[in-house]
Structure formats: C-alpha cells, structure tokens
Amino acid sequence: MRNIRILVLILCACFVSVAWAQQPAGKGHINWRQFRFDASHTGLNPYEHVLSVNNVGSLQLKWSHSTGRGTLVEDSPAVVNEVVYAGSQRNFSVFALKASTGALLWRYKADGWLRSSPAVAKGVVYIGSSEGGGPHGNVYALKADTGAKLWSYPTGGISSSPTVANGVVYVDSDFGDVYALKASTGALLWSYAAGGAYSSPAVANGVVYVGGGDNVYALEASTGALLWSYTTGSNVASAPSVVAGVVYVGSNDDNVYALDASTGALLWSYLTGGQVASGPAVANGVVYVGSNDGNVYALDTSTGALLWSFTTGYPAFSSPAVANGVVYFGGGAGSGGPVPVYALDASTGAELWSYTAGQSVISSPAVVNGVVYVGSDDSHVYAFALKKGQK
C-alpha cells in the first residue's frame, strides 16, 4: 500500500508544470518542508531527478517576487503542495507564493524581524520572529492555506529555524533557550538553557541536536534531558546535520566537526580559514559546508579529508543544498553588492551555473521538482527552472 501511495504522488507531480520543463514519470519529490529539507537537516533532496549535472547549466529565471524595498530575504524557502513560503526580514512579513508563477497568495505580518526559515507540517506554517525591529519575538503557527494565525509562543526572539518532528516544534531562541512546543496548540512541553546561539535544532532517532554557546548539545526529544555535550573553541551558530549516526556541525572557531551521535565523541575536525555558521549538507559520503573565508568545502564524511573547495570571495553563510549530484548555495555576504547563486558538480566542485542577484545571497536554496528557490538581500524570492523541452 505504501508503494502505491508513493506512485500516486509521483504521477500527480508529473503534471505540475505546463510552460516549464515537465517532470518525468517516476521522478521528483513534491515538498521541501523545512530548513535543510528534513528534521535531521541533511540538506539533501534524494528524490530530485529533473535537474542534473548535465542540464543544470541551462537554468533560467522562472520568476521573482519582490517583498518590498530594503526588506531582505535571508531565510530558506519552504515549498509544499506547490506553494512557496518565505519570510521577509525588515517588514516582518511571511509570504505564501504560488510556486508556478510567484503570485502572492497571502501575507502575514509578525511582530519582529523574520530571519527564521519556515517549516510546514500538516497544513500549518511555523516560523519565528526576532526582537530586532520589534517589541519581542515569537514562534508563530499559521494556517498554510490562508495565513490565519493559530497560535504564538513568546521566546524573546527566534532567528534560528523551527524543526518539526512527531508533532513537536523545536526551536533555539536568540537567548539560548531551546523550546519544545506542541505543534497543534503551542503548549510548552519542555525547555533547556543551552546558551546564546542561532542554531536550528536537528532531530534524529528521538534526540535533538543543537548548538548553544560554545557547545553542541544532545537532548532527549521527549523530555529535554541532557544526553551529552561537546565543547568547541567558540560559538556554535551552525545548524547540525545528522546522518548515519554522526553529527556534523560548524563552529565560529573556524572548524567543521564530526561527532558520534550517541556519545558526542569527536571523530574528526577540519580547520577552514573562517567562521563556519553554514549548516553542513551530507550526501554520498561527502560533507558540503561554507565558511566565512569565502570558500565552500567538500569533506570526506569518514575522515574529514578535503576533497575539493570552491572560492566565492564572499563570506559563505548560506547552507548548501544537494540534489542529484549538484550542490546549490548562495554566494555569501557581499557588503551590499551583487553576489551569485551557484550550482556546482558535487563530485568535483566545478561550477555548472550561476545567477547574480542584486545583493547578497545568504538564503539557503530549496530544490524541488526541477526548480531552485532562493531568497536574496535585494528583497526578492527567486525561482529558477529549465525551459520546456530542455532535458
């Protein structure tokens, strides 16, 4: 029965686009529900088969949507049921856009800056606001089809992205408290004082992994009890990724760390040339991560050995996304100047495609159904796709 349901979803997805490249039967995935694709923050969409190393160089602008002059779009879009959800920082707004055209479906105004990426589950959008520009910060739950507010929970500020797993919303506040909220009501289930950071929690196998202060924490997902912690040399703002029993995370001490997910024991570390606030993506035995030294690194998951690096020349805050042999990421913070969005060959690091937006691209791309969605500091959400007939 499960295989039948999957086949039905795939066949339905084949008819999504008319003017743009059709999705081949048996290919693709419908949704990118939250920051880094899934609750464990792999950054990998294993179902994407429309875009590839062979055709991604033909990506063209499908549409762009302005969120208002000077408003900045630094979060990672979520894409669910052919709707794109994104936050706009300085006008405090959450936008729902039609995935095929970029047309506005609804807009909700929060009480503070929106740097948090939305997460969508069971018809509800979860997003956090920070205190910058507003009186306080909240976690919001909005109806995905209308934007109507269902509930909010005050935290003092949320810049990290909520993670939704098993009916619970996990967030790391700007003041270092990790919260577990009941997804249906917003009721507090537990909280843990982790220390200041902007790390988005990863959830895997009943454990919440999150950065706080100089530490990486592993907390029991049901109770918030501390299982272990690992101390790095500086603040951990990177979102952890958890794959095959290993936690991968960056630190402001310029290192990428691989930790045993069960014990917190150090497996390896790799020293870059700058702070690592980028969340790692993990695919096919490789860790992809950006550094403030202006490079994106590909590291062997087993040893941490460098496989390749790609230089953008800008601090790389964007967390990479990986799909079908291609790595996508925002070029970085360019002091207000134009910065490209890149697509690289995941095996070699060779540049396959780029598009120069109007300003910095700190947003992390979402790649679904043959389309790349990303935000920019030029106050636009962008969608890139192949023209009809291109393969």
C-alpha positions, 0 to 999 in steps of 0.5 A, spaced: 500 500 500 505 504 501 508 503 494 502 505 491 501 511 495 508 513 493 506 512 485 500 516 486 504 522 488 509 521 483 504 521 477 500 527 480 507 531 480 508 529 473 503 534 471 505 540 475 508 544 470 505 546 463 510 552 460 516 549 464 520 543 463 515 537 465 517 532 470 518 525 468 514 519 470 517 516 476 521 522 478 521 528 483 519 529 490 513 534 491 515 538 498 521 541 501 518 542 508 523 545 512 530 548 513 535 543 510 529 539 507 528 534 513 528 534 521 535 531 521 537 537 516 541 533 511 540 538 506 539 533 501 533 532 496 534 524 494 528 524 490 530 530 485 531 527 478 529 533 473 535 537 474 542 534 473 549 535 472 548 535 465 542 540 464 543 544 470 547 549 466 541 551 462 537 554 468 533 560 467 529 565 471 522 562 472 520 568 476 521 573 482 517 576 487 519 582 490 517 583 498 518 590 498 524 595 498 530 594 503 526 588 506 531 582 505 530 575 504 535 571 508 531 565 510 530 558 506 524 557 502 519 552 504 515 549 498 509 544 499 503 542 495 506 547 490 506 553 494 512 557 496 513 560 503 518 565 505 519 570 510 521 577 509 526 580 514 525 588 515 517 588 514 516 582 518 512 579 513 511 571 511 509 570 504 505 564 501 507 564 493 504 560 488 510 556 486 508 556 478 508 563 477 510 567 484 503 570 485 502 572 492 497 568 495 497 571 502 501 575 507 502 575 514 505 580 518 509 578 525 511 582 530 519 582 529 524 581 524 523 574 520 530 571 519 527 564 521 526 559 515 519 556 515 517 549 516 510 546 514 507 540 517 500 538 516 497 544 513 500 549 518 506 554 517 511 555 523 516 560 523 519 565 528 520 572 529 526 576 532 526 582 537 530 586 532 525 591 529 520 589 534 517 589 541 519 581 542 519 575 538 515 569 537 514 562 534 508 563 530 503 557 527 499 559 521 494 556 517 498 554 510 492 555 506 490 562 508 495 565 513 490 565 519 494 565 525 493 559 530 497 560 535 504 564 538 509 562 543 513 568 546 521 566 546 524 573 546 526 572 539 527 566 534 532 567 528 534 560 528 529 555 524 523 551 527 524 543 526 518 539 526 518 532 528 512 527 531 508 533 532 513 537 536 516 544 534 523 545 536 526 551 536 533 555 539 531 562 541 536 568 540 537 567 548 539 560 548 533 557 550 531 551 546 523 550 546 519 544 545 512 546 543 506 542 541 505 543 534 497 543 534 496 548 540 503 551 542 503 548 549 510 548 552 512 541 553 519 542 555 525 547 555 533 547 556 538 553 557 543 551 552 546 558 551 546 564 546 546 561 539 542 561 532 542 554 531 536 550 528 535 544 532 536 537 528 532 531 530 534 524 529 532 517 532 528 521 538 534 526 540 535 533 538 541 536 536 543 543 537 548 548 538 548 553 544 554 557 546 560 554 545 557 547 545 553 542 541 548 539 545 544 532 545 537 532 548 532 527 549 526 529 544 521 527 549 523 530 555 529 535 554 534 531 558 541 532 557 544 526 553 551 529 552 555 535 550 561 537 546 565 543 547 568 547 541 573 553 541 567 558 540 560 559 538 556 554 535 551 558 530 551 552 525 545 548 524 547 540 525 546 535 520 545 528 522 546 522 518 548 515 519 549 516 526 554 522 526 553 529 527 556 534 523 556 541 525 560 548 524 563 552 529 565 560 529 572 557 531 573 556 524 572 548 524 567 543 521 566 537 526 564 530 526 561 527 532 558 520 534 551 521 535 550 517 541 556 519 545 558 526 542 565 523 541 569 527 536 571 523 530 574 528 526 575 536 525 577 540 519 580 547 520 577 552 514 580 559 514 573 562 517 567 562 521 563 556 519 555 558 521 553 554 514 549 548 516 553 542 513 549 538 507 551 530 507 550 526 501 554 520 498 559 520 503 561 527 502 560 533 507 558 540 503 559 546 508 561 554 507 565 558 511 566 565 512 573 565 508 569 565 502 570 558 500 565 552 500 568 545 502 567 538 500 569 533 506 570 526 506 564 524 511 569 518 514 575 522 515 574 529 514 579 529 508 578 535 503 576 533 497 575 539 493 573 547 495 570 552 491 572 560 492 566 565 492 570 571 495 564 572 499 563 570 506 559 563 505 553 563 510 548 560 506 547 552 507 548 548 501 543 544 498 544 537 494 540 534 489 542 529 484 549 530 484 549 538 484 550 542 490 546 549 490 548 555 495 548 562 495 554 566 494 555 569 501 555 576 504 557 581 499 557 588 503 551 590 499 553 588 492 551 583 487 553 576 489 551 569 485 547 563 486 551 557 484 550 550 482 556 546 482 558 538 480 558 535 487 563 530 485 568 535 483 566 542 485 566 545 478 561 550 477 555 548 472 551 555 473 550 561 476 545 567 477 547 574 480 542 577 484 542 584 486 545 583 493 547 578 497 545 571 497 545 568 504 538 564 503 539 557 503 536 554 496 530 549 496 530 544 490 524 541 488 521 538 482 526 541 477 526 548 480 531 552 485 528 557 490 532 562 493 531 568 497 536 574 496 538 581 500 535 585 494 528 583 497 526 578 492 524 570 492 527 567 486 525 561 482 529 558 477 527 552 472 529 549 465 525 551 459 520 546 456 523 541 452 530 542 455 532 535 458 
